[in-house]
Each structure stands twice: as C-alpha cells, then as structure tokens.
Amino acid sequence: MGTLSNISYEAKKAYFARIRRKNYIASLRLEGFDVREHAADEKLPSKAEALAIHKCKATA
C-alpha cells in the first residue's frame, strides 16, 4: 500500500480539490439548498463559458 509521499503532487491536488468540492455540496445541502445528487462530479464551466452564460442572461 502506497503512502502519501509516493503519490504525485498533481494526484494529491486533484484528490483534495474533489474532497473540497464534495464538502461544499454537503454544506449546501445542510443549509437547505436543493443540490443534484452528482453535482460534485460534474465539470464546472470555464471562466469564459460562465461569463458568456451570464452575459446572455443579462441581455435577455
């Protein structure tokens, strides 16, 4: 069984980002927000995509 020192830095970074996201989704549920079951696993839009979405909504 490998220790954390044998795992690459990028793998550690990805793991903790995934855990941080799952914890955030769990905290939203605790606060009473309706969150989809697999919301933590979905890919987030890039900054440019998010800005384009909000720009379209603002002009509508």
Beta strands, then each sheet from edge to edge (+ up, - down):
end
